[in-house]
């Protein structure tokens, strides 16, 4: 039976080998894609996808402009997701959401 240290050493060696193989296969795939793009005269725009730099920034999209603002505190809400507490309280007090709309 192998000792714990032996197993940990083998695990570390396998993880290094896995990472090296992943990098090599990724590099090979990129080379193949570039070659095909050159062969067929394609650009990134032809693929109909976002470039990697933009996709990696925010998979769910960018920041949205504020649609509602509390003039007293400066707090804002984009209109997406749950209503903030300040807006819920104001609406419960009888104010209209249109009063907070950013114009």
N, CA, C and O atoms as a Tinker XYZ file with bonds, in Angstrom:
   412  protein
     1  N      0.849000   -1.188000    0.000000    73     2
     2  CA     0.000000    0.000000    0.000000    64     1     3
     3  C      0.888000    1.241000    0.000000    63     2     4     5
     4  O      1.875000    1.309000    0.732000    81     3
     5  N      0.525000    2.224000   -0.831000    73     3     6
     6  CA     1.319000    3.449000   -0.952000    64     5     7
     7  C      1.049000    4.360000    0.247000    63     6     8     9
     8  O     -0.041000    4.362000    0.819000    81     7
     9  N      2.065000    5.125000    0.603000    73     7    10
    10  CA     1.899000    6.070000    1.708000    64     9    11
    11  C      1.142000    7.305000    1.217000    63    10    12    13
    12  O      1.014000    7.527000    0.013000    81    11
    13  N      0.652000    8.092000    2.149000    73    11    14
    14  CA    -0.072000    9.302000    1.809000    64    13    15
    15  C      0.806000   10.246000    0.991000    63    14    16    17
    16  O      0.344000   10.838000    0.016000    81    15
    17  N      2.053000   10.386000    1.381000    73    15    18
    18  CA     2.963000   11.286000    0.665000    64    17    19
    19  C      3.194000   10.833000   -0.766000    63    18    20    21
    20  O      3.260000   11.655000   -1.679000    81    19
    21  N      3.318000    9.515000   -0.963000    73    19    22
    22  CA     3.475000    8.986000   -2.324000    64    21    23
    23  C      2.260000    9.321000   -3.191000    63    22    24    25
    24  O      2.395000    9.724000   -4.346000    81    23
    25  N      1.083000    9.147000   -2.612000    73    23    26
    26  CA    -0.140000    9.443000   -3.349000    64    25    27
    27  C     -0.242000   10.935000   -3.687000    63    26    28    29
    28  O     -0.627000   11.302000   -4.797000    81    27
    29  N      0.105000   11.781000   -2.727000    73    27    30
    30  CA     0.070000   13.219000   -2.967000    64    29    31
    31  C      1.078000   13.630000   -4.042000    63    30    32    33
    32  O      0.797000   14.500000   -4.866000    81    31
    33  N      2.255000   12.995000   -4.027000    73    31    34
    34  CA     3.266000   13.280000   -5.056000    64    33    35
    35  C      2.764000   12.874000   -6.443000    63    34    36    37
    36  O      2.959000   13.598000   -7.419000    81    35
    37  N      2.116000   11.708000   -6.517000    73    35    38
    38  CA     1.581000   11.256000   -7.801000    64    37    39
    39  C      0.454000   12.169000   -8.280000    63    38    40    41
    40  O      0.336000   12.466000   -9.469000    81    39
    41  N     -0.371000   12.607000   -7.328000    73    39    42
    42  CA    -1.462000   13.518000   -7.664000    64    41    43
    43  C     -0.908000   14.821000   -8.237000    63    42    44    45
    44  O     -1.406000   15.312000   -9.250000    81    43
    45  N      0.115000   15.382000   -7.599000    73    43    46
    46  CA     0.721000   16.624000   -8.067000    64    45    47
    47  C      1.318000   16.442000   -9.461000    63    46    48    49
    48  O      1.186000   17.313000  -10.320000    81    47
    49  N      1.976000   15.303000   -9.678000    73    47    50
    50  CA     2.569000   15.034000  -10.988000    64    49    51
    51  C      1.480000   14.903000  -12.054000    63    50    52    53
    52  O      1.641000   15.401000  -13.168000    81    51
    53  N      0.382000   14.240000  -11.719000    73    51    54
    54  CA    -0.728000   14.102000  -12.672000    64    53    55
    55  C     -1.368000   15.448000  -12.976000    63    54    56    57
    56  O     -1.714000   15.722000  -14.126000    81    55
    57  N     -1.531000   16.290000  -11.962000    73    55    58
    58  CA    -2.108000   17.609000  -12.194000    64    57    59
    59  C     -1.231000   18.448000  -13.114000    63    58    60    61
    60  O     -1.741000   19.178000  -13.965000    81    59
    61  N      0.081000   18.348000  -12.946000    73    59    62
    62  CA     1.004000   19.063000  -13.839000    64    61    63
    63  C      0.879000   18.532000  -15.260000    63    62    64    65
    64  O      0.864000   19.304000  -16.219000    81    63
    65  N      0.791000   17.218000  -15.389000    73    63    66
    66  CA     0.683000   16.604000  -16.710000    64    65    67
    67  C     -0.648000   16.982000  -17.372000    63    66    68    69
    68  O     -0.697000   17.251000  -18.572000    81    67
    69  N     -1.707000   16.998000  -16.590000    73    67    70
    70  CA    -3.018000   17.386000  -17.110000    64    69    71
    71  C     -2.971000   18.826000  -17.621000    63    70    72    73
    72  O     -3.453000   19.111000  -18.717000    81    71
    73  N     -2.396000   19.727000  -16.836000    73    71    74
    74  CA    -2.330000   21.135000  -17.234000    64    73    75
    75  C     -1.476000   21.316000  -18.488000    63    74    76    77
    76  O     -1.834000   22.087000  -19.378000    81    75
    77  N     -0.360000   20.616000  -18.559000    73    75    78
    78  CA     0.502000   20.708000  -19.742000    64    77    79
    79  C     -0.228000   20.194000  -20.981000    63    78    80    81
    80  O     -0.133000   20.796000  -22.051000    81    79
    81  N     -0.949000   19.096000  -20.844000    73    79    82
    82  CA    -1.705000   18.531000  -21.957000    64    81    83
    83  C     -2.826000   19.471000  -22.372000    63    82    84    85
    84  O     -3.076000   19.656000  -23.563000    81    83
    85  N     -3.506000   20.071000  -21.386000    73    83    86
    86  CA    -4.582000   21.017000  -21.682000    64    85    87
    87  C     -4.038000   22.205000  -22.476000    63    86    88    89
    88  O     -4.639000   22.620000  -23.467000    81    87
    89  N     -2.898000   22.752000  -22.041000    73    87    90
    90  CA    -2.300000   23.891000  -22.757000    64    89    91
    91  C     -1.912000   23.507000  -24.177000    63    90    92    93
    92  O     -2.143000   24.271000  -25.114000    81    91
    93  N     -1.323000   22.325000  -24.341000    73    91    94
    94  CA    -0.883000   21.878000  -25.669000    64    93    95
    95  C     -2.077000   21.669000  -26.597000    63    94    96    97
    96  O     -2.050000   22.101000  -27.749000    81    95
    97  N     -3.116000   21.014000  -26.104000    73    95    98
    98  CA    -4.287000   20.761000  -26.936000    64    97    99
    99  C     -5.003000   22.070000  -27.287000    63    98   100   101
   100  O     -5.517000   22.217000  -28.396000    81    99
   101  N     -5.036000   23.005000  -26.360000    73    99   102
   102  CA    -5.642000   24.315000  -26.627000    64   101   103
   103  C     -4.845000   25.047000  -27.708000    63   102   104   105
   104  O     -5.415000   25.639000  -28.624000    81   103
   105  N     -3.533000   24.997000  -27.585000    73   103   106
   106  CA    -2.673000   25.635000  -28.572000    64   105   107
   107  C     -2.866000   25.011000  -29.951000    63   106   108   109
   108  O     -2.926000   25.721000  -30.955000    81   107
   109  N     -2.963000   23.684000  -29.997000    73   107   110
   110  CA    -3.197000   22.988000  -31.265000    64   109   111
   111  C     -4.543000   23.384000  -31.872000    63   110   112   113
   112  O     -4.651000   23.596000  -33.079000    81   111
   113  N     -5.557000   23.481000  -31.029000    73   111   114
   114  CA    -6.889000   23.846000  -31.511000    64   113   115
   115  C     -6.881000   25.268000  -32.069000    63   114   116   117
   116  O     -7.474000   25.526000  -33.117000    81   115
   117  N     -6.216000   26.186000  -31.379000    73   115   118
   118  CA    -6.132000   27.566000  -31.858000    64   117   119
   119  C     -5.419000   27.613000  -33.201000    63   118   120   121
   120  O     -5.836000   28.342000  -34.101000    81   119
   121  N     -4.355000   26.848000  -33.341000    73   119   122
   122  CA    -3.627000   26.809000  -34.614000    64   121   123
   123  C     -4.517000   26.301000  -35.742000    63   122   124   125
   124  O     -4.502000   26.852000  -36.843000    81   123
   125  N     -5.290000   25.255000  -35.472000    73   123   126
   126  CA    -6.182000   24.699000  -36.490000    64   125   127
   127  C     -7.248000   25.718000  -36.891000    63   126   128   129
   128  O     -7.540000   25.891000  -38.074000    81   127
   129  N     -7.827000   26.391000  -35.892000    73   127   130
   130  CA    -8.861000   27.378000  -36.175000    64   129   131
   131  C     -8.285000   28.522000  -36.998000    63   130   132   133
   132  O     -8.907000   28.962000  -37.964000    81   131
   133  N     -7.101000   29.010000  -36.625000    73   131   134
   134  CA    -6.471000   30.101000  -37.376000    64   133   135
   135  C     -6.201000   29.675000  -38.818000    63   134   136   137
   136  O     -6.414000   30.447000  -39.753000    81   135
   137  N     -5.735000   28.450000  -38.986000    73   135   138
   138  CA    -5.451000   27.961000  -40.336000    64   137   139
   139  C     -6.726000   27.894000  -41.167000    63   138   140   141
   140  O     -6.726000   28.297000  -42.330000    81   139
   141  N     -7.813000   27.391000  -40.587000    73   139   142
   142  CA    -9.080000   27.327000  -41.314000    64   141   143
   143  C     -9.619000   28.722000  -41.627000    63   142   144   145
   144  O    -10.162000   28.951000  -42.707000    81   143
   145  N     -9.469000   29.650000  -40.688000    73   143   146
   146  CA    -9.937000   31.016000  -40.923000    64   145   147
   147  C     -9.159000   31.657000  -42.064000    63   146   148   149
   148  O     -9.731000   32.359000  -42.897000    81   147
   149  N     -7.862000   31.414000  -42.098000    73   147   150
   150  CA    -7.032000   31.950000  -43.179000    64   149   151
   151  C     -7.417000   31.296000  -44.503000    63   150   152   153
   152  O     -7.550000   31.977000  -45.520000    81   151
   153  N     -7.594000   29.989000  -44.488000    73   151   154
   154  CA    -7.928000   29.244000  -45.701000    64   153   155
   155  C     -9.236000   29.744000  -46.321000    63   154   156   157
   156  O     -9.341000   29.863000  -47.542000    81   155
   157  N    -10.233000   30.037000  -45.478000    73   155   158
   158  CA   -11.536000   30.436000  -45.983000    64   157   159
   159  C    -11.782000   31.948000  -45.911000    63   158   160   161
   160  O    -12.880000   32.410000  -46.222000    81   159
   161  N    -10.771000   32.717000  -45.504000    73   159   162
   162  CA   -10.895000   34.165000  -45.442000    64   161   163
   163  C    -11.913000   34.647000  -44.414000    63   162   164   165
   164  O    -12.637000   35.611000  -44.661000    81   163
   165  N    -11.970000   33.987000  -43.276000    73   163   166
   166  CA   -12.931000   34.332000  -42.238000    64   165   167
   167  C    -12.331000   35.272000  -41.204000    63   166   168   169
   168  O    -11.120000   35.281000  -40.985000    81   167
   169  N    -13.193000   36.061000  -40.570000    73   167   170
   170  CA   -12.774000   36.918000  -39.463000    64   169   171
   171  C    -13.585000   36.527000  -38.230000    63   170   172   173
   172  O    -14.498000   35.705000  -38.314000    81   171
   173  N    -13.248000   37.117000  -37.090000    73   171   174
   174  CA   -13.983000   36.830000  -35.863000    64   173   175
   175  C    -15.444000   37.242000  -36.017000    63   174   176   177
   176  O    -16.335000   36.570000  -35.498000    81   175
   177  N    -15.692000   38.333000  -36.721000    73   175   178
   178  CA   -17.067000   38.800000  -36.938000    64   177   179
   179  C    -17.886000   37.767000  -37.711000    63   178   180   181
   180  O    -19.091000   37.645000  -37.491000    81   179
   181  N    -17.245000   37.027000  -38.608000    73   179   182
   182  CA   -17.947000   36.001000  -39.380000    64   181   183
   183  C    -18.446000   34.858000  -38.505000    63   182   184   185
   184  O    -19.381000   34.151000  -38.879000    81   183
   185  N    -17.831000   34.677000  -37.353000    73   183   186
   186  CA   -18.215000   33.581000  -36.478000    64   185   187
   187  C    -19.504000   33.876000  -35.725000    63   186   188   189
   188  O    -20.152000   32.962000  -35.217000    81   187
   189  N    -19.876000   35.150000  -35.651000    73   187   190
   190  CA   -21.118000   35.511000  -34.988000    64   189   191
   191  C    -21.066000   35.364000  -33.479000    63   190   192   193
   192  O    -22.102000   35.188000  -32.838000    81   191
   193  N    -19.870000   35.434000  -32.903000    73   191   194
   194  CA   -19.730000   35.348000  -31.456000    64   193   195
   195  C    -18.977000   36.564000  -30.960000    63   194   196   197
   196  O    -18.349000   37.288000  -31.732000    81   195
   197  N    -19.054000   36.778000  -29.637000    73   195   198
   198  CA   -18.309000   37.880000  -29.033000    64   197   199
   199  C    -16.842000   37.498000  -28.972000    63   198   200   201
   200  O    -16.524000   36.333000  -28.734000    81   199
   201  N    -15.942000   38.446000  -29.181000    73   199   202
   202  CA   -14.524000   38.148000  -28.977000    64   201   203
   203  C    -14.291000   37.740000  -27.520000    63   202   204   205
   204  O    -15.022000   38.169000  -26.627000    81   203
   205  N    -13.289000   36.925000  -27.289000    73   203   206
   206  CA   -13.021000   36.372000  -25.966000    64   205   207
   207  C    -12.856000   37.448000  -24.904000    63   206   208   209
   208  O    -13.309000   37.262000  -23.774000    81   207
   209  N    -12.227000   38.559000  -25.231000    73   207   210
   210  CA   -12.001000   39.613000  -24.242000    64   209   211
   211  C    -13.322000   40.185000  -23.753000    63   210   212   213
   212  O    -13.477000   40.443000  -22.560000    81   211
   213  N    -14.269000   40.386000  -24.648000    73   211   214
   214  CA   -15.562000   40.920000  -24.247000    64   213   215
   215  C    -16.367000   39.870000  -23.499000    63   214   216   217
   216  O    -17.024000   40.189000  -22.508000    81   215
   217  N    -16.330000   38.642000  -23.949000    73   215   218
   218  CA   -17.093000   37.578000  -23.304000    64   217   219
   219  C    -16.594000   37.308000  -21.899000    63   218   220   221
   220  O    -17.386000   36.992000  -21.011000    81   219
   221  N    -15.298000   37.427000  -21.685000    73   219   222
   222  CA   -14.733000   37.146000  -20.369000    64   221   223
   223  C    -15.035000   38.242000  -19.365000    63   222   224   225
   224  O    -15.037000   37.992000  -18.160000    81   223
   225  N    -15.290000   39.452000  -19.842000    73   223   226
   226  CA   -15.570000   40.565000  -18.929000    64   225   227
   227  C    -16.807000   40.301000  -18.096000    63   226   228   229
   228  O    -16.756000   40.362000  -16.867000    81   227
   229  N    -17.864000   40.023000  -18.723000    73   227   230
   230  CA   -19.125000   39.859000  -18.013000    64   229   231
   231  C    -20.041000   38.970000  -18.790000    63   230   232   233
   232  O    -20.725000   39.424000  -19.707000    81   231
   233  N    -20.066000   37.741000  -18.449000    73   231   234
   234  CA   -20.873000   36.801000  -19.178000    64   233   235
   235  C    -22.324000   37.161000  -19.229000    63   234   236   237
   236  O    -23.020000   36.735000  -20.151000    81   235
   237  N    -22.815000   37.921000  -18.290000    73   235   238
   238  CA   -24.218000   38.263000  -18.233000    64   237   239
   239  C    -24.504000   39.634000  -18.833000    63   238   240   241
   240  O    -25.651000   40.080000  -18.802000    81   239
   241  N    -23.532000   40.294000  -19.361000    73   239   242
   242  CA   -23.767000   41.595000  -19.969000    64   241   243
   243  C    -23.122000   42.710000  -19.168000    63   242   244   245
   244  O    -22.566000   42.486000  -18.093000    81   243
   245  N    -23.205000   43.882000  -19.697000    73   243   246
   246  CA   -22.569000   45.024000  -19.066000    64   245   247
   247  C    -23.476000   45.717000  -18.063000    63   246   248   249
   248  O    -24.590000   45.270000  -17.790000    81   247
   249  N    -22.981000   46.804000  -17.530000    73   247   250
   250  CA   -23.722000   47.593000  -16.564000    64   249   251
   251  C    -24.841000   48.339000  -17.281000    63   250   252   253
   252  O    -24.671000   48.807000  -18.406000    81   251
   253  N    -25.980000   48.441000  -16.616000    73   251   254
   254  CA   -27.151000   49.071000  -17.201000    64   253   255
   255  C    -27.339000   50.444000  -16.568000    63   254   256   257
   256  O    -27.125000   50.616000  -15.368000    81   255
   257  N    -27.736000   51.411000  -17.372000    73   255   258
   258  CA   -27.957000   52.773000  -16.872000    64   257   259
   259  C    -29.116000   52.789000  -15.880000    63   258   260   261
   260  O    -30.048000   51.990000  -15.975000    81   259
   261  N    -29.036000   53.706000  -14.934000    73   259   262
   262  CA   -30.080000   53.840000  -13.925000    64   261   263
   263  C    -31.366000   54.374000  -14.561000    63   262   264   265
   264  O    -31.324000   55.287000  -15.386000    81   263
   265  N    -32.504000   53.802000  -14.174000    73   263   266
   266  CA   -33.806000   54.270000  -14.654000    64   265   267
   267  C    -34.548000   55.024000  -13.564000    63   266   268   269
   268  O    -35.440000   55.823000  -13.847000    81   267
   269  N    -34.173000   54.766000  -12.304000    73   267   270
   270  CA   -34.840000   55.406000  -11.176000    64   269   271
   271  C    -33.796000   55.936000  -10.214000    63   270   272   273
   272  O    -32.773000   55.295000   -9.973000    81   271
   273  N    -34.070000   57.140000   -9.656000    73   271   274
   274  CA   -33.116000   57.759000   -8.736000    64   273   275
   275  C    -33.873000   58.364000   -7.561000    63   274   276   277
   276  O    -34.918000   58.993000   -7.731000    81   275
   277  N    -33.327000   58.163000   -6.368000    73   275   278
   278  CA   -33.854000   58.793000   -5.167000    64   277   279
   279  C    -33.137000   60.128000   -5.036000    63   278   280   281
   280  O    -31.946000   60.166000   -4.728000    81   279
   281  N    -33.855000   61.225000   -5.269000    73   279   282
   282  CA   -33.235000   62.554000   -5.260000    64   281   283
   283  C    -32.663000   62.908000   -3.890000    63   282   284   285
   284  O    -31.688000   63.654000   -3.800000    81   283
   285  N    -33.257000   62.384000   -2.834000    73   283   286
   286  CA   -32.807000   62.722000   -1.484000    64   285   287
   287  C    -31.460000   62.085000   -1.151000    63   286   288   289
   288  O    -30.624000   62.704000   -0.492000    81   287
   289  N    -31.251000   60.865000   -1.599000    73   287   290
   290  CA   -30.022000   60.145000   -1.228000    64   289   291
   291  C    -29.073000   59.915000   -2.396000    63   290   292   293
   292  O    -27.888000   59.652000   -2.189000    81   291
   293  N    -29.581000   60.010000   -3.623000    73   291   294
   294  CA   -28.747000   59.732000   -4.791000    64   293   295
   295  C    -28.706000   58.264000   -5.166000    63   294   296   297
   296  O    -28.048000   57.892000   -6.137000    81   295
   297  N    -29.411000   57.412000   -4.400000    73   295   298
   298  CA   -29.455000   55.982000   -4.725000    64   297   299
   299  C    -30.153000   55.781000   -6.064000    63   298   300   301
   300  O    -31.069000   56.525000   -6.415000    81   299
   301  N    -29.714000   54.772000   -6.805000    73   299   302
   302  CA   -30.312000   54.504000   -8.108000    64   301   303
   303  C    -30.700000   53.034000   -8.231000    63   302   304   305
   304  O    -30.258000   52.177000   -7.465000    81   303
   305  N    -31.546000   52.780000   -9.228000    73   303   306
   306  CA   -31.954000   51.412000   -9.556000    64   305   307
   307  C    -32.123000   51.332000  -11.064000    63   306   308   309
   308  O    -32.690000   52.237000  -11.675000    81   307
   309  N    -31.636000   50.257000  -11.667000    73   307   310
   310  CA   -31.678000   50.103000  -13.116000    64   309   311
   311  C    -33.035000   49.630000  -13.618000    63   310   312   313
   312  O    -33.305000   49.673000  -14.819000    81   311
   313  N    -33.885000   49.181000  -12.710000    73   311   314
   314  CA   -35.167000   48.638000  -13.128000    64   313   315
   315  C    -35.110000   47.137000  -13.312000    63   314   316   317
   316  O    -36.115000   46.509000  -13.645000    81   315
   317  N    -33.947000   46.563000  -13.100000    73   315   318
   318  CA   -33.765000   45.115000  -13.220000    64   317   319
   319  C    -33.610000   44.506000  -11.831000    63   318   320   321
   320  O    -33.061000   45.126000  -10.919000    81   319
   321  N    -34.094000   43.308000  -11.695000    73   319   322
   322  CA   -33.951000   42.619000  -10.415000    64   321   323
   323  C    -34.970000   43.139000   -9.406000    63   322   324   325
   324  O    -35.920000   43.834000   -9.765000    81   323
   325  N    -34.756000   42.792000   -8.145000    73   323   326
   326  CA   -35.670000   43.207000   -7.092000    64   325   327
   327  C    -35.598000   44.713000   -6.865000    63   326   328   329
   328  O    -34.547000   45.331000   -7.031000    81   327
   329  N    -36.721000   45.284000   -6.486000    73   327   330
   330  CA   -36.740000   46.709000   -6.169000    64   329   331
   331  C    -35.927000   46.943000   -4.897000    63   330   332   333
   332  O    -36.000000   46.145000   -3.962000    81   331
   333  N    -35.168000   48.008000   -4.854000    73   331   334
   334  CA   -34.407000   48.310000   -3.646000    64   333   335
   335  C    -35.344000   48.749000   -2.516000    63   334   336   337
   336  O    -36.472000   49.178000   -2.759000    81   335
   337  N    -34.859000   48.633000   -1.288000    73   335   338
   338  CA   -35.666000   48.955000   -0.115000    64   337   339
   339  C    -36.166000   50.393000   -0.126000    63   338   340   341
   340  O    -37.310000   50.659000    0.241000    81   339
   341  N    -35.305000   51.325000   -0.550000    73   339   342
   342  CA   -35.726000   52.724000   -0.550000    64   341   343
   343  C    -36.918000   52.957000   -1.469000    63   342   344   345
   344  O    -37.794000   53.766000   -1.162000    81   343
   345  N    -36.953000   52.249000   -2.598000    73   343   346
   346  CA   -38.054000   52.413000   -3.538000    64   345   347
   347  C    -39.313000   51.716000   -3.027000    63   346   348   349
   348  O    -40.413000   52.258000   -3.141000    81   347
   349  N    -39.158000   50.528000   -2.468000    73   347   350
   350  CA   -40.306000   49.815000   -1.903000    64   349   351
   351  C    -40.973000   50.642000   -0.807000    63   350   352   353
   352  O    -42.199000   50.739000   -0.744000    81   351
   353  N    -40.148000   51.237000    0.054000    73   351   354
   354  CA   -40.691000   52.045000    1.150000    64   353   355
   355  C    -41.445000   53.259000    0.611000    63   354   356   357
   356  O    -42.519000   53.596000    1.111000    81   355
   357  N    -40.893000   53.909000   -0.394000    73   355   358
   358  CA   -41.546000   55.088000   -0.967000    64   357   359
   359  C    -42.860000   54.711000   -1.638000    63   358   360   361
   360  O    -43.852000   55.427000   -1.508000    81   359
   361  N    -42.873000   53.595000   -2.351000    73   359   362
   362  CA   -44.097000   53.146000   -3.012000    64   361   363
   363  C    -45.148000   52.766000   -1.979000    63   362   364   365
   364  O    -46.332000   53.044000   -2.167000    81   363
   365  N    -44.724000   52.135000   -0.890000    73   363   366
   366  CA   -45.647000   51.765000    0.176000    64   365   367
   367  C    -46.229000   53.001000    0.858000    63   366   368   369
   368  O    -47.344000   52.964000    1.377000    81   367
   369  N    -45.475000   54.087000    0.854000    73   367   370
   370  CA   -45.932000   55.337000    1.463000    64   369   371
   371  C    -46.852000   56.119000    0.522000    63   370   372   373
   372  O    -47.303000   57.211000    0.870000    81   371
   373  N    -47.134000   55.578000   -0.655000    73   371   374
   374  CA   -48.079000   56.210000   -1.565000    64   373   375
   375  C    -47.474000   56.969000   -2.721000    63   374   376   377
   376  O    -48.211000   57.533000   -3.529000    81   375
   377  N    -46.171000   57.006000   -2.830000    73   375   378
   378  CA   -45.543000   57.710000   -3.955000    64   377   379
   379  C    -45.626000   56.847000   -5.206000    63   378   380   381
   380  O    -45.789000   55.630000   -5.121000    81   379
   381  N    -45.515000   57.470000   -6.342000    73   379   382
   382  CA   -45.585000   56.778000   -7.641000    64   381   383
   383  C    -44.167000   56.544000   -8.159000    63   382   384   385
   384  O    -43.270000   57.359000   -7.941000    81   383
   385  N    -43.980000   55.417000   -8.847000    73   383   386
   386  CA   -42.666000   55.076000   -9.377000    64   385   387
   387  C    -42.192000   56.110000  -10.399000    63   386   388   389
   388  O    -40.992000   56.341000  -10.547000    81   387
   389  N    -43.142000   56.728000  -11.100000    73   387   390
   390  CA   -42.795000   57.737000  -12.108000    64   389   391
   391  C    -42.073000   58.942000  -11.489000    63   390   392   393
   392  O    -41.329000   59.642000  -12.175000    81   391
   393  N    -42.294000   59.176000  -10.207000    73   391   394
   394  CA   -41.638000   60.298000   -9.519000    64   393   395
   395  C    -40.124000   60.086000   -9.443000    63   394   396   397
   396  O    -39.369000   61.048000   -9.304000    81   395
   397  N    -39.687000   58.851000   -9.533000    73   395   398
   398  CA   -38.265000   58.534000   -9.386000    64   397   399
   399  C    -37.573000   58.284000  -10.730000    63   398   400   401
   400  O    -36.370000   58.026000  -10.773000    81   399
   401  N    -38.329000   58.361000  -11.812000    73   399   402
   402  CA   -37.757000   58.073000  -13.138000    64   401   403
   403  C    -36.677000   59.093000  -13.485000    63   402   404   405
   404  O    -36.841000   60.295000  -13.277000    81   403
   405  N    -35.571000   58.583000  -14.020000    73   403   406
   406  CA   -34.482000   59.441000  -14.483000    64   405   407
   407  C    -34.872000   59.958000  -15.853000    63   406   408   409
   408  O    -35.241000   59.189000  -16.740000    81   407
   409  N    -34.787000   61.262000  -16.015000    73   407   410
   410  CA   -35.232000   61.851000  -17.299000    64   409   411
   411  C    -34.088000   62.363000  -18.095000    63   410   412
   412  O    -34.283000   62.885000  -19.192000    81   411
